[in-house]
Amino acid sequence: MRHIDVHKLADGASFNRFHLGVLAWCAIIIICDGYDLAVAGIALPSIMKEMGVTAQDAGFMVSSALFGMMFGAIFLGTIADKIGRRLAIVICLALFSVFTAAAGLATDPYTFSIMRFLAGLGIGGVMPNVVAQMTEYSPKRIRSTMVTLMFSGYAVGGMLAALLGKGLLEAHGWQSVFLAAGVPVVLIPFILNSMPESMPFLIKQGRQAQLQDILVRMEPSYRVQQGDSYQLPAVDRAGGAPIGKLFQDGRGFSTIMFWVAFFMCLFMVYALSSWLTKLMAGAGYSLGSALSFVLVLNFGAVIGAVGGGWLADRFHIKHVLVGMYALAAVSITLLGVKVSTPVLFLLVGLAGASTIGTQIVTYAYAGQFYPMAVRSTGIGWASGVGRSGAILAPIVIGTLVGMALPLQQNFFAIAIPAVIAAIAVSLIRHGRSASSAPVVRTGPLADASKA
């Protein structure tokens, strides 16, 4: 009898069509998720004008989705380790597509906020699940690159929202950009049919035939033999309390540091996503020009995510993140300084790379830090706790905007969390990471033993 360690088999696999398929599905889902999240910021000036709400009230309207994301990340991230990651992803997709579209039918701030809260459950829940999915099925030597490449779809979704917003807002009103978010529900049958289930879940359920099919596609040189049994290393067995396991084996302090980093980074991300258009419009730019800054912000995010992932696979991911947070502090602070338009576009791009891009790399680091069996739980709690920063950001910056402070002070308030996040990441104990041990590839069955 051979005992196959599926974790090590996945770590040492060669990239092939199977991995490309997982990457494609996760990226498509994240693009849809990114669009749904960005539409509120894109349409905010039009919504404020039509509904007659103040900047502070608009901040609360935007935060309703973020409040939902906090619960979605924790609840749907945690139950994915119990009901299966594929089903959890589908539930999240249905939630954020249907209720974002429903928000487009709202005629008052209260109904709009309720719909956005329900959509936020799905937006927040899908993130930890797709990160866990991509981390689980990525070869270890390119894992950071794969996760950040997948997660760059978040910025692509934001760019898509800005591009569609330019045409739809003027022609059909702000409602149209929300209604368009309902389209992704047609993908649900294809996801259920094509996306692989989590390996620990299949082992726990005893679904060996499905597991073997996945293993053969993931690593074609693996040959199934009668009597093969499949197992996880001890660190990847969740036991009875997956939430408690986040604080076991010396991971407790680092878990708190991840939560701090997520809080601070998500504060910056949502402050910029929600208020950049309004701040630039208030600085004298037209709505069309202000939307161009959103495009540049998200284009920079793609560069930052992919570039950060590439660097993280070649250097220590923790050190890469500290450097990216330092860049965020500098670039966001300089946004409040009067410079030429080309330089301003460059700074906005750097801000996108070092906030949205850095958050994506932070997700990748969290995905590698926690054992496979509690990966969705670990990322979900980090993301969920971090959502409190996302919730506060639109409200805090909205209050500052309402106070008519100088532009520089608004951006300085957004930049301070970058310094705190850099300190938190530097304190993470990388030696406790589930991925800290090196993987030596000597064949797919190198870790199989005969009994």
N, C-alpha and C positions, 0 to 999 in steps of 0.2 A: 504493500500500500504506500502511495506517495502522499505526503502532506504538502499542499501547495499554498504558499504565502501569497495571497492575491495582491497585497500591498506592494511587496517587492517586485512582483511580476509587472505591476503597473508602473512602478518607478523606473524599471530598466527597459521598458518596451521601446521599440523604434517607432518614430512618428509615421503614421500611415493614414489611409482614407477614413478609418474609424475615428481617429483623433480629429481629423478635419471636420467630420460630420458633427461631433460633439461641439467643437469650436463654433461651427456655423450656426447651430441651433441656439447655443447660449448667447452668441453675439446678436442674433436676430431678436431674441427676447429682450436683451438689454437695450437694443435700439428702440424698441417699442416702449420700454420702461423709461428711457431717457426722454423720449418725446413727451410722454404723459407728464413727466415731472416738469419739463421746461415750459409747457404751454401756459402755465399760470403767470410766470414772469414775463413771457412774451406779450400776453394779452392784458397785463395788469393796468397799464395806462388807460386802455379802452374800457376795461371793467370799472375802474374808478370813476371815469367820466360818465358812463351810462347809469351806474347804480348810485352815483353821488356819494361815495364813501371817502373818508379821510385817509391820509397815508397810514396812520396808526391802525385804523380799522382794516385797511387792505392788508397790512402785515398779519393781522389775526386770520384773515381769510386764507392767505397763503399758508400760514402755519397749520391750518386745519388738516391739510394733507400730510404735513410733516408729523403731526401728532398721531395720525393713523399709521404712518410709517414706523413709528417707534413701537407700537403694539404689534404691527405686522411682522417686523423683523424679529422680535422676541418670540411671538407665538408661532408664526408659520415657519420660522427658522428652527425652532425647537421640535415641533411636531413632525417635521420632515424626517427626522431620525427615527420616527415611530411609524408613520404611514407610508413612507417611501418618498424619495425626493422628486420623482417624476410627477406624482399626483399633486404634491405641494406646489410645484412650479405651475402646473395647469390651473390650480385654484387661484394662485396669485395673478396669473395672466388674465383670467376671466374677471377678477375683481377690478384690476386697474383699468382694463379696457372698457368695461360696461359702465362703471361709475364715473370715469373721466368724461365719457360721452354724455352721460346723464347731467353732469355739471353744466354742459353747454345748453341745457334746456332750462336752467335755473333763471329766475327773474328777480331774486332778492338775495342779499348776502348770506342769509341763514341757510336757505336751501342749498346754495352754492357750497357753503362750508361743510354741510353734512355729506354731500356727494363727494367732495374732495377728501373728507376723512375716510370714507369707505374705499375710495380709490387708493388712498395712502396705505391701507392695510396690504393691498396687493403689491404696490410699488416697493414698500419696505420689505415685505416677505420674500420677494423674488430674488433680491440681491444676495443674501447669504446662501441661498440655495444654488444659484448658478455659479457662484464662486466656489462653493464646495464641490459641485459637479465637475467643474473644469479642473480644479486642483486634483481631484481623485483620479481623473482620467488623463492627466498630462504626464509625459515622461519627466522625471525629476530634473534632468539637466536643462530642460527648457520650460520649466513649470512657471516661473515668474513671467516669462515672455508670453506664454499661452494665456495666462490669466489676465494680464494687462491688455493684451491684444483683444481678447474677448470683451473685456470691460470698457475698452475704448468705444464700443458701440453706444455706451451711455452718452458720450460727447457727440457721436454721430446723430443720435436721436435729438439732442439739443440743437444741432445745426439744422436738422430737418425741420424742427419746429420753427426756427427762425426764418428759414427759406419759405416754408409754406405760409408763415405768418405775414410775411411781406405782401403776398398776393391776396390771401384770404381775408385778412383783417379789413382791408380797404373795400374789397368787393362784396364780402358776405358777412362782415361783422365778426366780433370775437368768438361768437358761438361756434362758428364753422371749424376753428382749429381744435375745439374740444370734441365736436361730433366725429371728426376724422379719426379720433383715438379709438373708436369702437371697432375698426377694421380687423385688428389682430385676433379677434375671437375665432376667425375662420382657421387659424393655425392649430387650434387645440387638437383635432383628430390626428393631424400629422405628427404633432409632438408625442402624443400617446403611443403612436405606432413606431416612431423612429428613434426617440431618445432612450438611451440605456438607463436602467434603474441603478441605484447605488449598490455597490458590491456588498458592503456590510449588511444592508437590508435584505438582499437576496440570500445571504448565508443564514441570517437569523430566521428567515421564512422557510428555509430548506428548499428553495427553488433552484436546484442544482443544474437543471437543463438550461435555464435562462442564463445562469452564471457562466456555464461552460461556453455557450454561444458568444457571450461578450468577451471572454478571455481569448478565444480563438481569433476573433476579429481584432482585438486589441493587440495581441502578439501572435501573428500567424505561425511562428515557428513552434508555438506550444501545441503539443499533440495530446488530446484527451486519451487517458488510459482507464480501463475498467478498475474501479476501486479507488480512484483519485478522491481525496477529501480536501476541502478548502477551509482555510483558517486565516485569522488575522493575528498579528503580533500582539502580545499582551497589552501594549500601550494603546492599541486601537480597539480594545473591547470596552464598550461603554459601561457595562455593568448595570446597576439599577438606578443610578442617579446621575445622568449626563450633565446636569447643571453643576452639581457638586464637583464633578471631575475637572471642571475648568479651574478649580482651586487646589487640585491635588498634584502630587509629584513636583512641588516647587513652582507651580505655574500661577499661584495666587497673585503675587505682586505684579507679575507681567500682565496678567489679565486686567488688573486695575489700570496699568499704564496704557494698555490698548484702548480701554474705555476712555481715558483722558484724551488720547490722540484722536480717536474717532470723534469725540465731542468737539474738540477744537477745530479739526479739519472740516467737519460737516458744518460748523458755524460759518466758516469762511466760504465754503461752497455755496451754501444757500443764501448767504448775504449777497454774494455776487449774482447768483442766478435770479434772485427775486428783485434786486434793486439796481443792478447795473444799468438796465434800460432807462429807468426813471432818473437815476443820478446823472447819466449822460444827457438825457433830455433836459434836465434842470440846468445843466452846465451850458446849454445853448445849442445842442445838436438837435437836428430834426428826428422824428420818430424812426424814419428809414435809416438814418445814420446811426442812431442808438442801437437799432437791431443789428447793424453791421458789427458793432462791438460784441454782441452776443455770439455771432458767427465766429469771430476771431477768438473769443474766449474758449469756445468749444473746439475749434481747430487746434488751438494751443494745447487743450486737454488731451487730444489724440496723440500729439507729438510727445507730451509729457508722460502719458501712460505707456506708450510703446517704448519710448526711449528709456523711461525709468525701469520698465521690465527687463529690457536688454541689459542695462547696467546692473540690475539686481541679480541676473544670472551669471554675471562675470565678476562682481565685487560683492562685498557683504551687504545684504539688502537693508540692514539696519542703518549702516553708514550712508547708503544712497538716500534713504528717507530723510535722515537728519539734514543732509545737504539740500534736498528739495524743499523742506519746510523753511530753511533759511532763505532760499530764493523767493519763496512766497512772501515772507516778511518784507523783503526789500522791494519786490515788484509792486505789491499792493500799496505800500506806503507811497511810492513814487507816482501812483495813479492820481493822487491828489495834487501833484505839482504841475504847474502850467508848462507844457512842452509842445513841440510841434505835433501835428496829427500823425505822421508816420511813426514817430517815437511812441506816441500814445498807443497806437495799434500794436506796436512791439511789446509794450508793457502789459497790455491787456492779454496778449498771447502768452507771455511769460506767467502772468497771474493764472490763466487757465491751466497751463502746464504744471504749475506748482501747487495748485489747489485741487481741482478735479482730477488731474493726472496723478497727483500725490495720494489722494484718497483711494484711487484705484490700486496703486502699489501697496498702500496700507492694507487694503482688503487681501491682496495677494500674500502679504506677510502673515496676516492672521490665519489665512487658509493653510499656510505651511506650518504655522506654530502649533496648531491643535491636532490631536490624533484624528484619524479618519472617521472613527465611529461617533465622535462628538464635534466634528468639524462644522456642520451646519449650526449646531447649538452655540459653539464658540463665536462664530462669525455673527450669528443672529443676535446674541447678547451684546457684543461689541457695537454692532450697528444700531441695535435698539437703544442702548444707553446713549450712544452718540447722537441719536435723533433728537434728544433734548436740546443739544446745541443747534441742530437744524431748526427746531421749533422756535427757539429764542431769537435766532438771527433775524428773520424778517420783522419780528416785533421790535427788537432793539434798534435795528437800523431804521425801521419805519418811524420810531419815536424820534431818532436823531434827525431824520429828514424833516419831520414835522416841526422840529425846533429851528429849522433854517440855519443850521451850523455851516461853517465854511466846508467846502468840498473835501479839503485835506483831512479834516477831523473825522469825517465819515469813513474815509479809507483807512485812516490810522486805527480806528476802532476795529475794522475788519482784519488788520494785519497783526495785532497783538497776539491772537490765539496761535499764530504760526510759531512764535517763539516758545510758547508753552508746550505745543505739540512736539517740537524738536527735542525739548528736554525729556518729555515722557518717553519718546521712542528710544532715546539714548540710554534710558534706564531699564529697558526690557532685557531680561536675562535670556539671551539667545541660546545658551547651553541647555535650557529646558525645552527647546523647540522639538517637536516630533520629527522635524526634517534635519536636525543638526548632524545626525549620523550620515557618513558618506555611503553612497550606493556604488558598488563595483559591479559592472555588468559583465557576467561571464556566461550568459545564456539564460533562457527563460526558466530553466528548472534548476538553476544553481542553488536555490534555497529550498528545494524539495528534498525530503529525506525518505528513505525506504524503511518500512517497519515490517 
